[in-house]
Amino acid sequence: MNLLDLGGQVAVVTGAAKGIGAATARMLERAGARVVGLDVLETGGLSIDVTNETRVRDAFSRVATELGGLDILINNAGRAARKPATDLGLDE
């Protein structure tokens, strides 16, 4: 029995190449979502660095054009920065 039915939904998962991001992408796929992984490593999705705003905008535009929009965003990509996210600059 599948308790989570995401059939017809489009999901983007950042940091999807390994760890929590990869597991989340697999879970969403098993639930029926069409998943696009964004990661600096090859995921079978879009290989991009999510710190590059232009590349991210292009990726989301491509998802919207090719898949008809976006329903779910799992913003998982990250790095170890020892301060609040609100204090991070774009260069960090």
N, C-alpha and C positions, 0 to 999 in steps of 0.2 A: 504494500500500500504506500502510495506517495502522498504524504501529508502536505507537501508544498507543491502546488501546481502553478508554474510560471510559463506555461505554454503561450507562445506568441509574444512574450516580453523580450526586450533587448536589454542586455546588461553590459556594462563596462566595468572591468576590474583593473585597477592600477596595481603594480607590483605583483603581477599574475604569474611570474615565471617560477616561483618556488614558495615554499612555506605556506603561511596563512592565505596569501593571495591565490596560489595554485589550488589549494584545497577549496577555497570559496568558489573559484571559477568552476571546478568540477561539480560541486554541490549545485550550483545554479544550472549547469548543463543537465544534470540528472533530473532536476525539477522542470526541465523543458525550455529554459531560457536560451536564447541565442546570445552567446557570450563573446565579447571582444576583450582580449587581454592586452593591457598596455604595460610595457616593461622595457628597460634598457637591454635586457636579455631576450633572445628569441623565444616567443611563447606560442607561435602559430597564429598570433594576433598581429598587433602592430608594434613593431620594435621602435620605441621612442623613449626619450628621456623626458619624464614628466616635469622636470624643472625648466624646460624650454617652452615658454608660453605659446609661441607661434606654432610649434609642433603639436601641442595639446589642442589648440583651437582647430588646426587642420584635421587632427584625428577625430574630434567630435563632429566636425562638419562632414567628414567622410562617413562616419557611423550614421549620421542623420540622412545623408543622401542615399547610401547603399542599403541601409536596413530600415529606413522609414522613421527614425527617431530613437529616443533613448528613454527607457522606463526605470532602469535601476543603475545607480552608480555606487560602487564599492571603492572608496578612496583609501586604498591600503598602502600605496607606495610610501616609503619613508626612509628616514635615516636617524641616527642617534644625535640629536641636538639637545643639549642640556639646558634648555630654556623654553618658556612657553611659546607655542606656535604663533601667538599674536605678536611676539617680539622678533620673529625671524624676518630677515630681509630677503628680497628675491635672490641675492647672491649666495644666500645660505641654503 
